[in-house]
Amino acid sequence: MLALPVSTGMAGFFPSLLLFIFYWVYMTYTALLMLEVNLWMHEGTNLNSMARRTLGKVGQACSWLVYLFLLYALTTAYIAGSTPIVIDVVESLTGKRLPEWAGAMPLLVIFGFFVYKGTRLVDLVNRLLMLGLVVAYVAMVVFLTPYVNVDLLERVDMRYIWMGVSVIATSFGFHIIIPSLVSYLDRDVVKLKRVILIGSSIPLVVYILWEFLALGIIPVNGEYGILAGYVKGANGVHLLTAFLGNSLIAMVARFFSFFAIVTSFLGVSLSLFDFLADGLGIKKTRGGRCMLYLMTFVPPLLITLIDPRAFLSALEYAGAFGVVTLLGLLPALMVWSGRYRKKLSLKSTYHVAGGKLALVVVMLISLSVIGMEIAVKAGWLMLEYSN
């Protein structure tokens, strides 16, 4: 949510709205494809096993590597996103500005400790933080609504719609919990479809309202405009508070940013911690946990310190090369192989509509997004803007 206004603002609110709806349809459809594949398997089958059963050892290895890349990229983004928040708070309280490495320490030391201790403590802490996130979001909506400028919402520049393509993908990447939902709901297809459709629609509404507020307040140009934020890798909340200069909104915004980052950080970094333990066969003894802690957090921290734009860059990489590959392209490939090559679908009563044509469309969309991000990183798509 913090990155969305910065990555979509150059195109404008209405192009962003179209992109959100497009991604909701695309990612919800691939989630249903993931559901179809999971229902072919026995209960408790995870994504790694699904890839092996449908695509063989090569497919399994590729999905493992992409999943690892995605978790590292997201962890990097959250560490990078927390750093300026800590630095700003300390500076406002003491007048002293911390170095970049020190700004990342509270997240790694305090909340990284919860990850070190395991799932039970993370679950307890995350419930409290999620409550705080909801309250802070509602407060932000109430406080920001009077500042919305309708003229800013009417600006459209389709040349820059590509800037939000990768980041928005990360906003609907819920597919990895589908195997757990299948077990939890006793493989009830009607309930599972309802959960996926409603569960993906709620964040769609939340994101659109957030975009309405942010893009209706933050100008494109200026020191705290969208353009400057994109170039520097700043987040939307930082631009909002700096532009408005309202101390009350600034305080609520810091809480909102904090809750948004930490809730995501805990879930993703715990997944990475456990993924490394399982994949590398590291036992969770005291020494093993220390090793896993360092493997989980040191690489993302180093990237954060090296790349001043790490927050947006990590989300862009995660969206195109992680989410779209793992949760967009892979489900389509697994369904194609399972339906038409291995005939795994013959014993199943659930088949996602669309047939081969829909699968081809999904594959083409996925490859297009990946290709677009390659073009951006290679410098073939450049940001050139004049007002």
Summary of the structure (lengths in Angstrom):
residues: 387
radius of gyration: 21.0
end to end distance: 26.1
largest distance: 67.3
contacts: 1336
relative contact order: 0.20
helix: 81%
strand: 0%
